[in-house]
Amino acid sequence: MTSTLTLLPEAAVDAVTKCRVSPIGIEHQWRCPTDDQADARLQTNILVSRWTRNDTQPLKAANPGTAGRHCIATNLKCTSLTFAHAGRTLVRGRVTAGAVQVTAPDVPCSAVFESAADALHLFVPQQVLGECFEDMFGRPHAGDIRIDDPRLVRDPALERLGQALAVSQSDDAALGKVFTDSVSLAIVSRVIARYFTLAERRQTREASALPSWRLSRVIEYVDAHLSQPIGLLDMAGSAGLTRMHFASQFRRATGTRPHEYLLRRRIEHAQHLLLASKHNVLDVALSCGFRSQAHFTTVFKRLVGETPYCWRMKASLDRQADSHVSGGE
């Protein structure tokens, strides 16, 4: 029996080799995709690469920023480093696995690694960001998207997606790329959703202040019901708003929380009664909506600096002194 050895054509060998190549590139330089990934034909795709080092000796790394692409970095294992973004140090010390950081295009970063490190980097072009935004919100974004919040975030969903992407392996290059592309898009969509949802919430909080006509209604209601129990629901109802919307808008308009405003208004009214009437402290407390003299005294001292009795005595002496001076003149 004779045996024969069949040699595969060179093209077939290349095909077999490519079938076993991971769709995730290995970075030789920190935050730099490999040359074949950066091919011009891939400029509309997400590039995925991995930076790994097992050395524990300190290592300095720097990157001038990727032109036209955001970099979404996911830390895959705990590491110690100093990380600077656009010249500003964001991290100095231990970073846990799962931490995510986003760098906008052309923003320089640097790091000093003090221990072993393993990070996944997604380089996302503007076209993909725009498509994800439109899918998430049902409308195109006006102009280019630029995520300018470089702080590290912890998001369980992003952490799970990053870990799934890191451990993915396939003998079928086509299937491997489909999986990588799908998970990468899920990561980008999550980042887009988090960033723009939080941004809209911040804008809502910053832009919404209680209009003056609503504020006047609240003030009138409080002044008319100082002797009665007043809750947040009552104050919000007088302004025609829900409790959630009222509290944030009231604080934006006045610089104080509704409860704190109510206490100060009760104390101001109490000061007026202490001077203008002969009611004892307990009667004044009840007339201003306090349930007990002890609570009234505590709040009065916190806001005024003295107990109601001492303040009344000093205020009366001051008024007498002023009247003597006026009479002498």
Buried (B, 14 or more C-beta within 10 A) or exposed (E): EEEEEEEEEEEEEEEEEEBEEBBBBEBEEBBBBBEEBBEEEBEEBBBBBBBBBEEEEEBEBEBEBBEEBBBBBBBBBBBBBBBBBBEEEBBEEEBEBBBBBBBBBEBEBBBBBBBBBBBBBBBBBBEBBBBBBEEBBEEEBEEEBEBEEBEBBEBEEBBEBBBEBBEBEBEEBEEBBEBBBEBBBBBBBBBBBBBBEEEEEEEEEEEEBBEEEBBEBBBEBBEEBBEEEBEBEBBBBBBEBEBEBBBBBBBBBBEEBBEEBBBEBBBBBBBEBBEEEEBEBBEBBBBBBBEEBEEBBEBBBEBBEEBBEEBBEEBEEEEEEEEEEEEEE
